[in-house]
């Protein structure tokens, strides 16, 4: 569908009126209903009707969640047009975006621009919340900056997940089993029971899922396997105590273990063929040298492999996630006010492996030995006091949190790295690189440039301590006009500690002995030839240099800390024009905390290279080389600034035809400052603060209960223009682009993963069958326009417009005591990419003077998934 015009898609979507969107609650009501159900949400921390809530919020009800088979956050894309969920290559790299804006994944130091709350408990990263969500009551997606209603402040939006809580309705048992594509089997079950009548209710839930991978890895090789397999289980227990008529307590404990193979990547663009032109390669593409090394086996695709869903690899991609936590929600009704207290402790840890060159050659990898891990240990406490004096609805809140992040990174050299680098970039011999280093820098001819199985071993620790007070108040000027005023003060302190250890990088050791600890800059300063400078850069990659090791051995490690004190707030004027027409205008100031890059960084704002007699710094550690100059070792500043946004919004919510048709519209303009961008350069991750990002657009969401009994439809269309603003140019000294020339393509460009147009939709038709049985036909669809999936906006990383369609047909007995469902996701088997990136070490990224020679790989979206579900209820 990539070549279908925008006009034809919109016309056909409108004609079919098949869309799932914001308030897809029409499907939740019995078939005898004649109106769209009045939906109650808690987006403002008060129970209000969706149509009278002056917030851009998408609310997805329980039945819609079931019909669309929403089991995790990624599944929400089928019913929420403003939401984008992407993966950056491992379980800690999921990213959510709202209105085109989010936080690029793959760096634990970056907090989420779109915050996630599950039963009021903040999950600090999208990945931490990316598991089976269990039994859901509803999901609310708040668009735009938030800070005066929820414990944690965010700059782009909030995802609030409300699960089913225990009830006093007696014993209830629900169970289902699913059998599907790629040998999928999953089972889900829950039980609700009441051990003490009207006093204690218990609810238990568990799920187990197994599924083979959908990517064909190493076809034709003896080590072939199916990539991206899934295996997980989740258990969740709740206890609800009605302590008195005015007091209740809800306790939740959950544990999940996920063991996936994530993530294999397919060749999207093969890139240049390298320098060893005299070797008879089977093609002139970038992977040709890898295939020569692996011959007669194939080591990498030499053409676009997205449609074939083929990838290559020689190292493990096993990942294991353990997610566990407890929370307590305490509610007291004092009569004059209501108190809510939510306290939680959570522990999320992933250990992962990765074939980091994404090929059959042994070049770079993260070992499958438990040494690579990311862990979040989080404590949060939120307390809110709300009241109503008639003319004033008031809210006062306090939020405190303490989070410890641990990340260990052991990126190792493969046993073919020297051979590959020699042939790809230096000459025609597997020892070309070693010979060049010997000639220029006296490197030992018998010493490997890179030793297989050795590399960097870095340990990062960050602590974040946050305290905030916030208030949100609604002044009722009349029955029709309200003014909401919210203010938040946040104080946050972060400390960062890192130790570095580099082993087996013999080539860089020789170069550093000659040029000092910043050899690349020193080679340029001394006027080395372009070829020699390239040799130095390839030998002393970020993971091969020893400059940071000196911080560990001589100074005990690398320590930084920073404290932020910031205000944010919101002001909303709401007017009920008439009973079925509500409008509002909002200005809000959002804030997302800064932090530290939990990856190798060599930045030195004081300057690291000087010449002649000033080469030595009396306060630093300055080893000299035979070329007469040295690197002064200073601890790099890896911090990045907080992100701010000024947001403006106009909203209109209308109800027509006596409640049968709902139409909600919002126009928005958001100006982000210090937008936090995480970019992979092909050799390392860097975090930069882009001066300005603009996100503006229009959203239209509707739901309609048709005159046909049991038939309801919904339509949602979103137009978003999210682009980089005033960021300078290559010719403007000191501007962002001049200081970051590798990001030159950002100027005036649309930001990554931000399609201009998105349409989501669905249709639900419930109809009677024989013997009091009920049938259900459901379909949902998401179409999105063209978007660039790379953080540096390389045009080779574009995903053309495409659509993903889901469908379900179900048969149920009376009261849904038994059910049989047939379902399909991505029914049309659309092949699309999730995120594209420069394949590590495989060519050069694009530059202001070159289109780039790098091979581009991509993580893929799931193909068609079909299955059958059997369910029972007692």
N, C-alpha and C positions, 0 to 999 in steps of 0.2 A: 504493500500500500504506500510505499515510499514516494511514488510519483503521482499519487492522486492529488488533485488540486484542493486547496483549502476551501474554495467555494463549494465544490461538489460534495465534500465531506460534510460541511456544515449544513447544506441543503438536505442531504440525505438523513443526517442525524435529526434535523428538525422534523422532516416528514415522518420518520419512523417514531419520533418522540421516545427513543429508547435511551434513557440516561439514568444513571444512579448518581445522586448528589447529596447535597447538604442534609435535607430533612427527609430522607427516604423512609419516613415512618408510615407513609400511606400503606405500605405492605404489611405493617405491623397490626393493623386493625382487622377485625373480622370482615368477611365479605359482605355482610349486611350493612356496614357503615356507609354513610353517604358523604361524609366529610373527611378531610385529612385530619388525622389525630392531632389534638393540641399537645405539642411536645413541651415538656418541662426540662429545662437545663439548669446547670449550676455554674455556668461560665462566669457569673459575677459573684460567686460564692453565696448567692441567694437563689432560691427556687423561683424561676421566672419562666413565663411562656417564651418559647423560641421567637415567635413573631413580635414580641414586645421587649426583647432583649437588645439594647443598643450596642451590640458587639458583632463583628463579623465572625460568626461561629458556624461550623458545619457539625451537625449532630447526627450520628449514625446509630439507629436503634437496634435492639436485640435481634429482631427478626431479619432486618436487612443484613446484619452481621452474619447471621446463619446462612441466608440465601446466597450472599456473595462469598461465603466460606472465608471470612476474615479471621485468620488465626494468629497473625503477627502483624507488625507495623507495616511491612512491605505490602501486604495484601490490601491495605487501606487505599492504595493508589487507585483501585478499581472504583471507588465511591467518593473520593475527595479530589477534585480537579486541581486544587492549589498545592497539593502535596506531591513531592518527588522524594523517592527513597532510592539511594544508590549504594553500591558496595565498592570499596577501593582495594580489595584483594585479600582481606583476611577478616576474621570475626570481629576485630576491633576497629573496623574501617567503614562501618555503615554511617551514612549521612542522610539527614532529612532536610528538605528545603520547603519553605512556604513562600509563595509569591516570588519564586525564582531565587530566593536567598537562603543560604544555609552555611554550615561550616564544613569545609573540605575534610575528609576523613584521614586516617592513617597517622595521626599524631595525637597521642594521649594527652598532651598538654593543652590541646584546644578544646574548650567547652562548646556545648551545642548551642547554636543560634536558635534552634527549635527545641525547647525543653520538653521533657516527657515526665508526666506524673501518672503513677499507677496507684489508684486508691489514695490519692493525696500525697504519695511519697515520691520525692524527686529522684529521678534516675539521671546521673550526671552526664552520660553520653548516650547517643542513639544506640550504639552497640550494646550497652549495658541493658537497654530495654528491649533488645531484639531477641525475644524468645517467644515461646507459645504463651499467649496472653490468658489462656484458660477460658472460663465461662464469663461472658461479658454481658453487662446490662446495657451499656452504651459507650460511645466514644465521642468526645467533643474536641474539635480542632479549632483553636482560636488563632486568628490570623492577625499579624502585626505585633509590635513589641508589647511585652507584658511585664509587670513588676509590682503592681499594687493590689493584686488579687491572689497571687500564688506565692509560695515561699521563695522560690528562686526567680530572679529576673532573667529575661531573655530578650534578644533583639529582633527576632523574626516571628515568633509565635510559640504556641504551646499545644501539646497533644495530651489531653486528659483522658485517661482510661479508667472507667468505673466497672469493676467486676461485680458479679452477683454476690450478695452477702447472704448469710444464713437467714432463714425466715422461720416463723412460728406456725407454718402451715402444715406441720406434721412431716412424716417420712416421705421423701421424694428420691427416686433413683433414676438417673439418666445414663444411658450407655450407647456407644456407637462404635462400629468398626468400619474401616475404609480400606478398600483394595484398589490400587491404581497403577498408573504407568510406571515403568522403570522399577517393577517389583515393589511398589509401595505397599506397606501395611502400616496402619495406624489404628490405635484404639484410644478412646476417651471415655471416662466414666466419672460420675459424681454422685454423691449422696448427701441429702440434707435430713437431719433428724433432730428431735427435740428431747433431750434427756430430762429436762425439768420444764414443765409446762409454763409458758409465758415468762420464763426467766433465762433459760440458756438454750441457744440454738447452735448447732454444729453443721458445718459444710465442708466436705472433703472432695478434692478433685485430683485426677491423675490422667496423664496421657503418655503414650509411647508411640514413636514414629520411626520407621526404617524405610529407606528408599535408596536404590542404586543411583549412580550419577548419570547425567544426561550427556556428558561430553566424552567423546571417543578419544582417549589419550593413547598416543603411540600406536596407531593402527598399523598392522603388519609387522610390528616388532614383538619379540618374545616377552617384553615387559609391558604389554598392552593392558590397560585397565579402564574402568569407567570413572571419570573425574566428577567432582562436585556431589559425591554421595552424602546423604544426610542420615543421622542417627541421634535421637534425643529422647529424653523422658523428663517429665515435670510432675511434681506433686505439690499440692497446696492445701493447707488446712486453715479453717477459720472458726472462731468461736465468738458468738455475739451474746453479751450479757446485758439483760435489761435490769440494771441495778435498782432502779426505781422508776416511777412515772416520768421523772425529769432527768434521769441519768442513764447512759448506756456506755458500753465498752465493746470495742471490736478488736480482736486479736487476730493477726494473720502471720503465718509462717509458710515459707515456700522454699523449694529446693529444685534445681534443674541441672541436668548434665547433658551437654551437647558434644558429640564426637563426630565432626564432619570432615570431609575432604574438601578443603577450600583454600585456594581457588585456582583452577587451571585457566589459562588464557590462550585464546586463539590468535593467530596472525591476522591482523587487519590490513596492514600495508607492509610489504616485505622490505622496503628501504634499499639502500645502496649495497653494492656487492663487496665492499672492502678493497684492500690494496693488493692482495696476492694474485695479481692478474695472470701470472704464468701457469697457475695450477688449473687443470681442466675441470672446472666446476660444472655441474649439471645445469646451472642457470646463472644469470647475472644478478640475481636478487641478493638482498642482505643475508638471508639464511643459508646461502650457498656454501659459505665457509664452515658453518656448523654441520651441514650435510656432508661436506668433504671429510671433516674430522670423524664423523660418525659412520661414514661409508663402510659397507654397502647399505647400512640402515639409514632410514630417514630420521633426521634430528629436528627438523622444523619445517613448517609449511612455507612454500615459496610463493604462495598467492593468498588471496583473501579466503580464510577458512571459516567465516562466520556462518554461512549457510550450511556448510558441512558439519559444523560444530566439532571440529577436530583440534586437538591441542597436543603438545609434546612435553615430556618431562622425564627426568631420571632420578629425581629426589622426592621424598615424601611431602605430601600436602596435608598431613593429618593435623587436625586442630581439635582441642578439647576445651570446653568452657564449663566452668562450674559457677552457678549463680545461686546465691542463697541469701535469705534475709528474714527479719521479723519486724513487725510494726504493731503499734497500739494506737487506736483512735478513741479518744475519750470525749464524750459530749455531755454537756450540762445545760439545762434550761433553767435559768434563774428567774424567769418571768419577765424581767426587765431587759434581759440580754441572754444570748446563747454563747457558750464557750465551746470551742473545738480545739483539741490538742492532739497532734499527730507526731509520734516519736518512732524513729526507725533506725535500724542498723543493718547494713547490707555489705556483702562481700562478693565481688565478681572477679574471676580470674580466668584468663585464657593462656594456655601453652600452645604454641603453634610451630609448624614447620612450613618451609616454602622452598620450592625450586625457583630461585630468584631470577634466573635467566630465562625461565619459561621455554626451555628447549630440552632436547635429548642429550645435549652436551653437558659436561660437568664443569660449569663455570663459576657460579655463585649459588649459595644456598643457606637457609636457616636450618640447622640440624633438628631432627626429630628425637631429641633427647631430654626435653623438658627445660632446657636452658633459656629458651626464648619465651618470655612471658610478659603479660601485662596484668596488673592487679589493681582494683579499686576497692578500698575499704572506706565506707562512708557512714557517718552518723549525721542524722538530721532531726531537727525538732522545730515544729511550726505550731504556733498558738494564735488563734483568732478569737476575737470577741466582737459579736455583732448585735446590733439593736435597732429599734425602730421607735421614733418618737412621734410618728404621724407625718410630720413635715420633713423629717430627716431620717434616712436609713444610713447607719454608720457602721464602719468596720475598722478595727484596730488589730494589727498583727505583728508578730515577732517571729523571725526565722534565724536559726543558728545551724551551722553545719561544720563538720570537720571531716576532711577527706585526705587519705594517704594514697598516693599512686606509686607503684613500683613497676619499673620496666627494665627488663634485661634483654639486651640485644647482642646475639652472637652471630654475626654475618661472616661466613667462612668462604675461603677460596676453594673452588673445585679443583680436581686433579688435572683438568684440561684448560685451566684459565690461561696459563702462560702460552700454551700452544695456540689457543684461540686468539688471544690478543696479538701474538706475533704475526699470525697469518692475516688477521683482519685489518690491522692498522700499521704494521711495520714492514714486513717483507715476505719472501716466499718460503722461509724456513720456520719450522716450529720453534727454533731457538733464535729467531731474528731479534727479538726484544732483548734477550740476554746479551747477544753479541753487541748490540748498539750501546747498552749500558756499560759493558766492559770497555768499549772504545772511548766513551765520553767521560765516565766517572770511575773507572778502575774497579768495576764490579767483578767479583770472582766468577770465573767462567763455570765453575762447578756448583755455584749457589743458585737455586731456583729464584726467579723473580717473585713468584707467589708459591707458597707451600700448601699443597692440598690438605684440607682438614683444619687449617689454622686461619686466623683472621682477627677481627675485632671482638672484644668481649666488654661491653659497656653496661654499667648499671646506673639507672636514674631513679631518684626518689624525689617526690614532691609532696609537700603538705600544704593544704589550703584550709584556712580557718576563716569563716565568714559569719558576720552578724548583720542583721537588717531589721529595721522597723518600717512598717508601711501602714497606710490608711487609705480607705476608699469609701467615699461618702456620696450619697445621692440626696440632693435637695429637691423637694417637690414644690415648685413654684405654684403649680396648680394641678388639677387632675390630669392635664394634658402635657405639661411642660416640666421636664426634669433636668437638673444639672448635676453631673457626676464629676467629682474632684478626687484625684488620687495622687499620693506622694509617697516616695520611698527613699530611704537613706540606707546605703550599703557600705560596710567597711570590711575589707577582705585583705588578708595577709597570706602570701605564698612564699614558701622557702623551697629552694632547689638545691639538690646535691647530686653530684655525678662522679663516678670513677671510670677511668678508661684504661684499656689494656689491649695492645696491638701486637700480634705475634705472626711469624711466618711471612712477613712482607720484606724479604731480603732485598729486592730491587729498590724499594723506597729507602731502606736503611742506607744503601750506598749513595743514593742521590742526596739524602739529607746530610750525610757526612761531608759532602762536597759543597752543598748550597745552603745548609741550615734548615730550620724547621718550617720554613715557608718557601719551599723550593720553586713552586710555580711562579710566584711574583719575583723571586730573586733571578730566575732564569730570564724573565722579561727585562728586568732592570739591567742585567749584564749584557743584554743584546744578543742572546743566543738565537740561532736560526729558528724559523717557524717549526721545522721538523724536530729540532732538539726540544723546543718548548712543548710540542705535542707529546714527545716521548716522556718528558718529566710529568706532565699532567696525567698520562695514562698509567705511569708507574706509581705515582703517589696520589691515588684516588682518595676520597675522604675516609674510606675505611682502612686505608693502608698507611696513613701518616701517623707519626709518633708525637706530634707536638702536644696533643692533649694528654698523652701518657705522662709527660713531664709534670703536669698539674697534679697527677695522682702520686707519682713517686717523690716529687720534691715539695709539694704543698699539701699532700694528704687528700686531694680531691678538689672538686670545683663547686663552690658554694655561691649562691645568689639568693636574694630575697627582695620582695617588693610589697608595698601596701597601697591599696587604692581606697579612696573615700569618694563616693559618687552619689548624686541625687538623680532620680528619674521620676516620671509622673505622667498623669493623663488627665485630660479635661474633655468631657463629652456633654453636648447639649442634645437632648432628645425631645421630640415633639410627636405626640399622638394626634395626627391631623384629624383622623376620625377612627371609629372602632377598628376598622380593618386596614388602616394605613398608618404606618409608623416610620419616622425618619430620624436620623441623627447625624451629627457632625462631631468628629473627634480629632484632637491633637494629642500626641503622646511622644514622650522622650524615653527611648529605651537605652539599655546599657548591658553589655556583656563583658565579663571580666577579661583582662589580659592574662598573661601567663608566661610560661617558658617552653621553648622548643625541646621536647624530650628526644632529641636526636643529635648526632654530631654536628657541630657548627664551629667554624673557625673565624667568625667575624671578630674584628678588633677595631672599635671606633677610634682608638688612639693612633692607629697606623702601626703596621707590623714590620715594614721594611724601610730601613734607612741605609745610608751609604757611607763609605769612607770611615773617618775616625769617629763618626757619631753612631757607628753601627751598634755599639754596646750600650745597654741601658743599665746604669749602676744599681737600679732597684729591681732588675729582673734577672732572668736566667738566659744567658746569651752565648750559646755555643757557636764557635767559629768554624768555618770550613776552609778548604784550601783556596777558594776563590776570594777570600778576604772580607766576607760579610756574613752576618748571621741574623737569625730571627730572634727578636726579643719576645719571650713567651709571656703572654698576658692571658688571663682567663677571659674567654669571649663572653660578650653580653648576648645571651640567647633569649632575652625577654622580648615580648611583643606587647604593644599597647592595647588598652581596652577598646572595645568597639562600641560606637554610639549610633543612634538613629533618631532622626526627627521624622515623625510619621503623621500624615494627614489623611482623613478618610471621611467620605460621605456615604451614608447608607440609607436604603429605602426598603421596607418590608411591607408587602401587600398581600391581602387575602381576598380572593374573588369567589363569586358564585356560591355564596353561603358556606364558605370553608372548604370547597372542593379543589380549589387551585391556590397554591402559594407561590409567590414570586418574590425573591430577595435579590437586591442589587447593591453592590458596593463599588465605589470608585476610590482608588488609593494612590498616594504619592509618598514614597519613603526615601529619605536621604541618609545613607550610611556614611559614617566617617571612621577611618582606621579599620576598614573591612579586613578581617583576618583571613589571609589566603595561604593555604598549604600547597606547595607545588613540588612535584617530583621532576628532577632535572635529567633523569636517566642514570644518575649516580648517587643522588642523595635527596632528602626532603628538606625544603627550606620554608620558613614561615615569614611572610612579609605583611605589612600593614598598608593596604592600598588606601590612598587618601579619600577616595569617594566612590561610592556605588549608588546608583539611582534605580529604584524599583517602582514602577508606576503601571496602572492598569485598571481593568474593569472586570467584575465578576457578576455573573447572572446565574441564579440557582432557582429551580422551580420543581414543584411536585404537584401532580394532578391525579385525583381519583376520577376516572372516566365514568361516563354514563353506563358503561358495561359493568355489570355486577362482578366484583372481584378483580377488576383490571385497574392497575395503577401504574403510572409512569413518572419519570423524573428527568429533568434536563438541566445540565450545568455547563456553562461555557465560561472560560477564563481567557482574557487577553492580558499578557504581562510583557512589559518592556523593562527588563532588568539589565542594566549596562554600566560599564565603568564610566565615571564622570571625569572631573578635572584631575588628571594624573600626570600632566606634563608631556614631555617628548624627549627623544634621544638628543635633540639639539638644545634643550633647556637645562643648563647646568644646575645640579642639585635637585632636580625634579625626580619624582618616583621612577619614571621610566629611564631617565639617565643613570640613576643609581642601580637599576635592575634591568639592564638591557635585554636579558633573556626573556623578559615579559613584555617586550615591545608590542606584541599583538594585542595586548589588553586595551590599548588606546581606542576609545569610542566603540568598543566591542561589547556584544552581549555576553554576560557572564556564563560560566559553565553550567550545564544541566538546566538551562532555563528556556524551554520552548516558548515561542511567542503565543501560540494558541494551544489550548487544551480543552477537550470536550470529554466529559464522562457521562455515563448514563446506564439506564437499565429499565426493564419492564418486569412486572410481576402480575401473574394471572392465576388466581385461585378459583377452582371450579369444583363443583360436586361430582362425585363418581357413584358407582353402585354401592349398595349396602353401607350407607353413611360414610363412605370413604371420600377423601378430598384429594384432588390433584393440584399440583403447582408447577407452573412453568416460569422460570426466571432467566433473564439474560442481563448481563452488564457489559459495558464496553468503555474503553478509554482510548481516545485518539489524541496524539500530541504531535505538534509540528517539529520541524527540524531543530536540532540543538547540537552544540559542540560539547563533547563529553570529556575534554581534556582541560586541566587547570591552566595550561599555557596557551590554550585556544589555537593549537596547531590545526589548520583546516583539514588535515588528514584524519582528524578524530571526530568528524561530524557523523551523527546518526540522523538519517533521513526520517521524515515523518512516517509514523506507523501507528497501527491500532492493535490492541489486545482485547479479545472478546471472550467472555465467560458465559456459560450456560448451565442450567440445571433443570432436571425434570424429576419431580417427586410424587410419590403416592403415600398417603397417610391414613391410618385408621382414625376413628373418632377420638378426639382429644389428643391426637398425635401419639397414641400409646405405642404404635409401631409405625416405622417409616422405611421406605426404600427410595433412594435417590441415585440418579445417574448424573454425573457432572463432567464438565470439561472446562479447563482453564487454558487461555491462549488457544481457543478453538480453531483459529485459522492458521495455527502453527507459524506465527510471525517470528522471523529470526532477526534479532536486534542486539545491539551492544549496550552494556550497562555503563562501563567506564573504559576509556582508551588511554594508553600511556606509552611513553617511550620505553622500548624494551631495554633493560639494563645492559650497557656496554656495547650495544649493537647499533653503531653509527652515532652521528651527532644530531642533537636537537636543532630545530630551526633557529636561525639567528637573523638579525636585521639585514644581513647580506646573503643569506642562504636559506633555501626552502627546507633544509634538513635532510640528512641521509639516514636517519634512524629508522629501524624497524618499529612499527607501531603494533602493539598487541592490545587485546581487549578482553575484559571479563564480560560474559554473555548473559543475556536474559534467558529465562527458562522457556523451553519449547512447549508444545502442546502437552498437557497433562489431563488424562481422563481416568475416571474411576467410578466406583459404586460404593455407597454408604448404606449400612443397615443400622437402624436406630431403634431404641426401645425406651419407654418411660413407664415408671410405676409410681 
